[in-house]
Amino acid sequence: MAEQYVNPFDDPENQFIVLINHHGQYSLWPEFKQTPSGWKQTFGPSGKQDCIEHIEANWQDIRV
């Protein structure tokens, strides 16, 4: 049987980090992936839910 692809954002085994860019926008990112250019780590590594809660508590207006 062939291996099935699992999206890294859906894998409950992964740890995540929270990134922020120069616009103050946040992103959830798998810990094992290299941080993209222009982003810096602001929280984690931690579980996905902890990272989501950090984003919700710190990103006051997601329309920006």
Helices and strands as residue ranges (DSSP letters): E 16-21, E 26-30, E 39-46, H 48-58
